[in-house]
Amino acid sequence: ALLRVRHCRALLYCRRVPPRCPACGGDLSCAGLAAAPVRLRSPFRHGHGQPRAFLIRPSSGTFLDGYDGHSDLHVGITNSQGVVYNYDQEGVHRAGSGWEQCISIPLVQPDMWELLQHWDNLLEEFSLEEAWLPHRYEEQQHNCFTFALAFINRVRQGRGREPLSKAQFTESFLLPHTREASRYLTLHQQLAHRDVYIVPLAEQEQ
């Protein structure tokens, strides 16, 4: 768990609250409610427990174990049971494991009754199309992201909505989640080498 403590014009990030503030030396146990530790919510989810979602994970390893922020990412779409449909040079996979630490973006609202009922059939039928045969894979232009976004647009088309470009989908849906994950990873990496990470507050935030 990552904790945040606000004290002496700074934010202190830690895994265990120290007895004294490393910035000013003050006793944190006597600092009152304003300095109470807040647990930061992890942006990563167990992908197989996220039905009907767009998932992102590193192509190898996990986000919290060695991901450097630049390595390749892999994406997939879950069915109602958390099976992850994902496309690579071997074709479409239906994974029941391997996506235990992901960024998850829900794709279906609870009031979309008809889509909730037909999601699995739509996803399975889509994955069987010739476009997703192994020999069609191309690392830059016809890849896992192409597969996932094409399915999302197929669903949007069925609901009478305009398709999204890669740039539109990235801006509207991916960036808010990836930015949050990036901030969390930065803190996680800082606390691998120190007990407390101190971020001074700007004057207007104090």
N, C-alpha and C positions, 0 to 999 in steps of 0.2 A: 504494500500500500504506500502511496505517496501522500504526505500531509503538507498542508500550507498553514503557516502561522504568520499573522500580521503583527509586527512589533517594531518600534523605534524607527519609523519611516522606511521600513523595508518589509519585503515578503521573504519569509524563511521557508525553504522547502526541505523536507527531511523524511526519513522513514520512521524515526522515533524522535519525539520532541526532547531536546536537551533540557537539563534543569535551568541553565542560564542562557541568555541570548548571546550568540557569538558575535553579534554586531556591537552591542553596548554593554554587555556583562550583566544586564538586569535579570532578576529572578522571574522566570516565565510562569512559575506556579502561582505567583502573586499578581499577575498582570491583568486578571479579570476576564470577563467575557469577550472583550474586543480581541484578545490574543488567544482565544480558544482554537485549537487545531481543527482544520477542515480537511476531511478526506477527499482527495481528488478522484473523480470517477474515471476509470480506465476507458479509453475509447475503443478498446479491442473486445471482441465478442467471440464466443464459441459458435463458429459459423453453422454447424450442424443443428444448432438450436434456434436458428434464425430463418423461419419459413418465408418463402417468396421474397427473397432479398438479393441485392447485388453485393457480392463479397470481393474484398481485395486482400491479398496476402503476398508476402515475398515469394518469388519463384523457388527459392531454397531457404531453409531455416525459418525463423519467426521474427516478428518485429522486435520483440524484447530480448532476443538472443542473437546479437551480432549484426542486425540490419544497419547499414551505414547511410541510408537515406538516398542512395544512388543506384543500388542493385535493381534488377528487373523485378517487376511485380506481375502477378497472375490474377485474373479475375474470373468469376463464375456467377451463376444464377442458381438459387436453391428452389427446390419444389416445396410442396406443403410439408414434407417430412424431413426437410433439411438435407436432402441429397443434393450435392453440388454438381450441376452440369457445367462443364468447362471444356474448352477446345484448345488443342495444341497440334503439333505435327503428327501425332498418332490418331487424330480425330477427336470425337466427343467422348469425354469420360463422365461417368456418373459416380461421384465419389461419396462414400459414406464415412470417410475419415480423412485426416490430413488438413482440415480447415478449422482447427481448434482455436486459432488466434487470428482474427480478421478484423478489418474495418467492414462494418455491415450497414448497408443503406436499404431500408424497407422500400418495397416497390408497390405494395397494395394496401390501400386503406381499409379499415374494418367494415366500412359501409359499401364496399364494392362486391356485393353478394355474388353476382353472376361470375365475375372474374375469380373470386375465391374458389368457386366450384369447378371451374374449367382450367385453372392454371396448370395443373399437372399434365393434362392432356395436350394443352397448347405447347408446353415446353418439350414434351416428348416428341410430338409430331414435328416441331421445328428442328429438333436436334437430328432427325432422320433425313433431312433434306440433303441433296447432293452438294450443296454449297459447303457443307461441313465435313466432307470426306477428307481423309488425311492428305492426299496429294494437292488439295486446294490451299492448304496452309501456306502462308507467307508471313515471315516474321514481322514486317513493317506494315503491310497493307491488309492482311487477311488473317487476323490472329484472335486471341481470346477476347480482346476488347470488341473487335468487330462482331464476333458471335453474340456477346452479351447485349451490345447496343442494338444489333439487328433484331434480337428477340423483343427488347423493350419497345422498339419502334413498331414491330408487328402488333404488339398488344395495343399500343397507342392508336394505330391505324384502325384496329377493330372497334375501338371506342370513339372513332371519328375525330381523333386529334392529330395534329401535325407531327411529323417525325422530328426528332432532335438530331442535330449534327453532333459530331464528337466534341466540338468546342462548347456547344450549348450544354450538353450533358455534363461535361467536366466542370464548367463554371457554376451551374445551378445545383448539381447534386454531389459531385465529388469533392470540390475544393473546401467547402465548410468542414467536411469530415477529415480530409487529409491534413488540413491546417491544425485542427485540434490534435490529431495523432502526432503530428510533427512536434508540437509544443510538449506533449507528454513524453515523447521519446527523448527530447533534449533534456528534460528534467531527469528522466530515468538514467541517461548516460552520465549526467553530471554527478548524480548520487552514487554512481558505481565507484567513484574515486574520492568521495568526501562524505562526511556525515551530514553537512548542512550546505545548501546552495542559497546564497543571499542575492536577492534582486532589489536594488534600491527603488523606491517609489518616486515617480515624478511629483513635483510640488502640488499639482492640481489633484493628484490621487491621494495625497496624504490627508 
